Amino acid sequence: MLDLVGANASWQARISRLGRLFKGQFADWTNLNLAGLAVNRDLLTKDAVACLDLFANGRRGSLFQRLGALRKSGVYRQTFAGTLGLYLAFVLGRI
């Protein structure tokens, strides 16, 4: 079967992503991405650094602190369902 970039809209792909969320894979990927951004922090605008810090710090703390930091950061996914999944990951502490 041919896989296309961005062709993850099937129910099977969504269920697979949900499984990876519960296994902590999104947290691992987020750690790698944040490490990469940290190395290039000096290349980011002040607004991007503020967003990055809110997102990174929002991964810790109480439920309300995590959700508040995510909301304030302005980070979202491309689709409404994706954004809901992002908030779920923050609620569950799996990002």
C-alpha positions in Angstrom: 0.0 0.0 0.0 1.3 3.4 -0.9 1.5 5.9 2.0 1.3 9.6 1.2 2.5 12.4 3.3 -0.5 14.0 5.1 -2.8 11.0 4.3 -3.6 10.2 7.9 -7.3 11.0 7.8 -8.6 7.5 8.0 -10.2 6.2 11.2 -7.5 3.6 11.4 -4.8 6.3 11.4 -6.7 8.3 14.0 -7.0 5.3 16.3 -3.3 4.6 15.8 -2.4 8.2 16.8 -4.6 7.8 19.9 -2.8 4.7 20.8 0.6 6.4 20.4 -0.7 9.2 22.6 -1.5 6.8 25.4 1.9 5.1 25.0 3.8 8.4 25.4 5.2 8.5 21.9 3.9 12.1 21.4 5.8 13.1 24.6 9.0 11.5 23.1 8.5 13.3 19.8 7.8 16.6 21.6 11.0 16.2 23.7 13.0 15.8 20.4 11.3 18.8 18.8 11.8 21.0 21.8 15.5 20.0 22.0 15.9 20.9 18.3 14.2 24.3 18.9 16.4 24.9 22.0 19.6 24.6 19.9 18.2 27.2 17.4 16.6 29.4 20.0 18.7 32.4 19.0 17.1 32.2 15.5 13.6 32.6 16.8 11.7 35.9 17.2 10.8 37.1 20.6 7.2 36.1 20.1 8.2 32.6 19.0 10.4 32.2 22.0 7.6 33.3 24.3 5.3 30.8 22.6 7.9 28.0 22.9 8.5 28.8 26.6 4.7 28.7 27.4 4.3 25.4 25.5 7.4 23.8 27.1 6.5 25.0 30.6 2.9 24.0 30.0 3.9 20.4 29.9 4.5 20.6 33.7 2.3 21.7 36.6 -1.2 21.1 37.6 -4.0 20.4 35.1 -5.1 24.0 35.1 -1.6 25.4 34.8 -0.9 23.1 31.8 -4.2 24.0 30.0 -3.7 27.7 30.8 -0.1 27.7 29.4 -1.3 25.8 26.2 -4.1 28.2 25.6 -1.9 31.3 26.3 0.8 29.9 24.0 -1.5 29.9 21.0 -0.3 26.5 19.8 -2.9 24.6 17.8 -3.1 21.8 15.3 -4.3 22.1 11.7 -7.7 20.7 12.3 -10.2 21.1 15.1 -10.0 17.4 15.9 -6.2 17.7 16.0 -6.4 20.6 18.4 -8.8 18.6 20.6 -6.3 15.8 20.6 -3.5 18.3 21.6 -5.6 19.4 24.6 -6.4 15.8 25.5 -2.6 15.1 25.5 -2.1 18.1 27.9 -5.0 17.0 30.1 -3.5 13.5 30.3 0.0 14.8 30.8 1.1 12.8 27.7 2.8 15.5 25.7 
